[in-house]
Amino acid sequence: MSSDAGDSFRLPTGWRDAGMQGRRGADDELPHAVNGAAHLCERGFAFAANGGCPDLCELQCHAQQRMHDMRLAFAATGGLRSVGELAPGDDASDQARFADIARWIATRRIIGFMWCAQPWVPMFQFDLRPRLQPRRDLQPLFDLLAPLYEPWAMANWFARPNPWLSGRRPIDDCVDRLPAVLDVAHLEHFIATGQTQTESPAPSRSSGH
């Protein structure tokens, strides 16, 4: 489920080297919304430090395997890219793209999670032309899922076979069968919250009627 609202996240100093300079508040725009994958390692190493796991190498290999599996799952739909790959330069265009992606991750308009001290994003969620933008047709779907899943778990939701889609993966149905994926998300949202997304409190009746 979603992480605590009180958590905060800052990009590690120097991850973009000189490229971070001049990006006003860019690191502050990436809060806890991008740390889903990092939680896997943090919880595991804390467990190991308390004597629960004698083999840190085994834990690291397990985490690396999870990321490898995630890469394979999204390979056919554009793959995964780090934000550093999508905005590698220091010119005005790349700085603007960096800030845009940071804002989209922070507001959960896209899936973004941490891996090896960098935020990563699945590319299926973008329109690439005329410029990089979140797919508008996916926003109702993300609005339903974001309150239910941390970013890493949300990415995993798209990558795993879903029994309500006859065993198909949601990522494979996000173009031709998007309404079916949206129906599944509505169902999960209702099961988890007891409310439909559009449900609102009934208006009160005035005393004069």
FENJODA-V230594 format. One record per residue. N is the residue number from 0. RES is the residue in one letter. SS is DSSP state (hx for helix, st for strand, lp for the rest). PSI is psi in degrees with one decimal (* if undefined). Layout:
n->N res->RES ss->SS psi->PSI
n->N res->RES ss->SS psi->PSI
This chain:
n->0 res->M ss->lp psi->176.9
n->1 res->S ss->lp psi->151.3
n->2 res->S ss->lp psi->163.6
n->3 res->D ss->lp psi->138.9
n->4 res->A ss->lp psi->-20.1
n->5 res->G ss->lp psi->-14.2
n->6 res->D ss->lp psi->153.2
n->7 res->S ss->lp psi->161.9
n->8 res->F ss->lp psi->138.8
n->9 res->R ss->lp psi->140.3
n->10 res->L ss->lp psi->139.7
n->11 res->P ss->lp psi->141.5
n->12 res->T ss->lp psi->130.8
n->13 res->G ss->lp psi->5.8
n->14 res->W ss->lp psi->-27.9
n->15 res->R ss->lp psi->9.0
n->16 res->D ss->hx psi->-128.4
n->17 res->A ss->hx psi->-20.7
n->18 res->G ss->hx psi->-21.2
n->19 res->M ss->hx psi->-24.9
n->20 res->Q ss->lp psi->137.3
n->21 res->G ss->lp psi->-9.4
n->22 res->R ss->lp psi->91.8
n->23 res->R ss->lp psi->112.5
n->24 res->G ss->lp psi->13.0
n->25 res->A ss->lp psi->-40.5
n->26 res->D ss->hx psi->-26.5
n->27 res->D ss->hx psi->-14.2
n->28 res->E ss->hx psi->1.1
n->29 res->L ss->lp psi->83.3
n->30 res->P ss->lp psi->-152.2
n->31 res->H ss->hx psi->-12.6
n->32 res->A ss->hx psi->-19.7
n->33 res->V ss->hx psi->8.7
n->34 res->N ss->lp psi->18.2
n->35 res->G ss->hx psi->-46.6
n->36 res->A ss->hx psi->-35.8
n->37 res->A ss->hx psi->-31.5
n->38 res->H ss->hx psi->-34.4
n->39 res->L ss->hx psi->-48.4
n->40 res->C ss->hx psi->-41.9
n->41 res->E ss->hx psi->-45.5
n->42 res->R ss->hx psi->-39.9
n->43 res->G ss->hx psi->-44.6
n->44 res->F ss->hx psi->-33.0
n->45 res->A ss->hx psi->-40.7
n->46 res->F ss->hx psi->-42.4
n->47 res->A ss->hx psi->-38.1
n->48 res->A ss->hx psi->-25.6
n->49 res->N ss->lp psi->12.6
n->50 res->G ss->lp psi->8.0
n->51 res->G ss->lp psi->-16.6
n->52 res->C ss->lp psi->114.9
n->53 res->P ss->lp psi->-10.4
n->54 res->D ss->lp psi->95.3
n->55 res->L ss->hx psi->-32.6
n->56 res->C ss->hx psi->-39.4
n->57 res->E ss->hx psi->-39.4
n->58 res->L ss->hx psi->-43.0
n->59 res->Q ss->hx psi->-41.5
n->60 res->C ss->hx psi->-38.1
n->61 res->H ss->hx psi->-43.8
n->62 res->A ss->hx psi->-41.6
n->63 res->Q ss->hx psi->-35.9
n->64 res->Q ss->hx psi->-37.4
n->65 res->R ss->hx psi->-43.4
n->66 res->M ss->hx psi->-38.4
n->67 res->H ss->hx psi->-44.0
n->68 res->D ss->hx psi->-37.2
n->69 res->M ss->hx psi->-41.0
n->70 res->R ss->hx psi->-45.4
n->71 res->L ss->hx psi->-39.2
n->72 res->A ss->hx psi->-33.8
n->73 res->F ss->hx psi->3.2
n->74 res->A ss->hx psi->-39.3
n->75 res->A ss->hx psi->-7.0
n->76 res->T ss->hx psi->31.2
n->77 res->G ss->lp psi->-12.9
n->78 res->G ss->lp psi->-168.7
n->79 res->L ss->st psi->144.5
n->80 res->R ss->st psi->143.0
n->81 res->S ss->st psi->155.7
n->82 res->V ss->hx psi->-30.8
n->83 res->G ss->hx psi->-31.7
n->84 res->E ss->hx psi->-35.9
n->85 res->L ss->hx psi->-25.0
n->86 res->A ss->lp psi->72.0
n->87 res->P ss->lp psi->-18.2
n->88 res->G ss->lp psi->-175.3
n->89 res->D ss->lp psi->10.0
n->90 res->D ss->lp psi->173.5
n->91 res->A ss->hx psi->-37.3
n->92 res->S ss->hx psi->-47.4
n->93 res->D ss->hx psi->-35.9
n->94 res->Q ss->hx psi->-41.5
n->95 res->A ss->hx psi->-40.6
n->96 res->R ss->hx psi->-42.2
n->97 res->F ss->hx psi->-47.3
n->98 res->A ss->hx psi->-38.9
n->99 res->D ss->hx psi->-48.0
n->100 res->I ss->hx psi->-40.7
n->101 res->A ss->hx psi->-43.1
n->102 res->R ss->hx psi->-41.0
n->103 res->W ss->hx psi->-38.8
n->104 res->I ss->hx psi->-44.7
n->105 res->A ss->hx psi->-35.1
n->106 res->T ss->lp psi->4.6
n->107 res->R ss->lp psi->24.7
n->108 res->R ss->lp psi->-22.2
n->109 res->I ss->lp psi->165.9
n->110 res->I ss->lp psi->127.8
n->111 res->G ss->lp psi->129.0
n->112 res->F ss->st psi->159.7
n->113 res->M ss->st psi->140.4
n->114 res->W ss->st psi->127.4
n->115 res->C ss->lp psi->45.8
n->116 res->A ss->lp psi->19.6
n->117 res->Q ss->st psi->146.6
n->118 res->P ss->st psi->137.8
n->119 res->W ss->st psi->149.5
n->120 res->V ss->st psi->139.2
n->121 res->P ss->st psi->137.2
n->122 res->M ss->hx psi->-13.9
n->123 res->F ss->hx psi->-20.7
n->124 res->Q ss->hx psi->5.0
n->125 res->F ss->st psi->146.6
n->126 res->D ss->st psi->129.7
n->127 res->L ss->lp psi->-18.5
n->128 res->R ss->lp psi->144.3
n->129 res->P ss->lp psi->-17.2
n->130 res->R ss->lp psi->163.9
n->131 res->L ss->lp psi->121.6
n->132 res->Q ss->st psi->149.5
n->133 res->P ss->st psi->141.2
n->134 res->R ss->lp psi->122.2
n->135 res->R ss->hx psi->-33.1
n->136 res->D ss->hx psi->-14.7
n->137 res->L ss->hx psi->-10.9
n->138 res->Q ss->hx psi->-42.3
n->139 res->P ss->hx psi->-35.5
n->140 res->L ss->hx psi->-45.6
n->141 res->F ss->hx psi->-34.9
n->142 res->D ss->hx psi->-32.6
n->143 res->L ss->hx psi->-37.6
n->144 res->L ss->hx psi->-33.3
n->145 res->A ss->hx psi->-39.0
n->146 res->P ss->lp psi->-14.9
n->147 res->L ss->lp psi->-25.8
n->148 res->Y ss->lp psi->141.8
n->149 res->E ss->lp psi->161.3
n->150 res->P ss->hx psi->-45.9
n->151 res->W ss->hx psi->-44.4
n->152 res->A ss->hx psi->-34.0
n->153 res->M ss->hx psi->-41.3
n->154 res->A ss->hx psi->-41.0
n->155 res->N ss->hx psi->-33.4
n->156 res->W ss->hx psi->-41.3
n->157 res->F ss->hx psi->-27.6
n->158 res->A ss->hx psi->-16.8
n->159 res->R ss->lp psi->147.2
n->160 res->P ss->st psi->139.0
n->161 res->N ss->lp psi->122.6
n->162 res->P ss->hx psi->-26.8
n->163 res->W ss->hx psi->-6.8
n->164 res->L ss->hx psi->28.3
n->165 res->S ss->lp psi->35.5
n->166 res->G ss->lp psi->-0.7
n->167 res->R ss->lp psi->157.2
n->168 res->R ss->st psi->138.0
n->169 res->P ss->hx psi->-36.1
n->170 res->I ss->hx psi->-31.6
n->171 res->D ss->hx psi->-14.5
n->172 res->D ss->hx psi->9.9
n->173 res->C ss->lp psi->7.1
n->174 res->V ss->lp psi->-68.3
n->175 res->D ss->lp psi->-26.0
n->176 res->R ss->lp psi->33.9
n->177 res->L ss->hx psi->-39.8
n->178 res->P ss->hx psi->-35.7
n->179 res->A ss->hx psi->-40.2
n->180 res->V ss->hx psi->-39.7
n->181 res->L ss->hx psi->-37.8
n->182 res->D ss->hx psi->-41.7
n->183 res->V ss->hx psi->-42.5
n->184 res->A ss->hx psi->-40.3
n->185 res->H ss->hx psi->-42.4
n->186 res->L ss->hx psi->-46.2
n->187 res->E ss->hx psi->-40.8
n->188 res->H ss->hx psi->-40.9
n->189 res->F ss->hx psi->-42.0
n->190 res->I ss->hx psi->-40.6
n->191 res->A ss->hx psi->-34.2
n->192 res->T ss->hx psi->-19.1
n->193 res->G ss->lp psi->8.8
n->194 res->Q ss->lp psi->149.6
n->195 res->T ss->lp psi->160.8
n->196 res->Q ss->lp psi->-35.4
n->197 res->T ss->lp psi->0.2
n->198 res->E ss->lp psi->135.9
n->199 res->S ss->lp psi->158.2
n->200 res->P ss->lp psi->142.7
n->201 res->A ss->lp psi->137.9
n->202 res->P ss->lp psi->142.4
n->203 res->S ss->lp psi->146.0
n->204 res->R ss->lp psi->138.2
n->205 res->S ss->lp psi->154.7
n->206 res->S ss->lp psi->-15.1
n->207 res->G ss->lp psi->0.1
n->208 res->H ss->lp psi->*
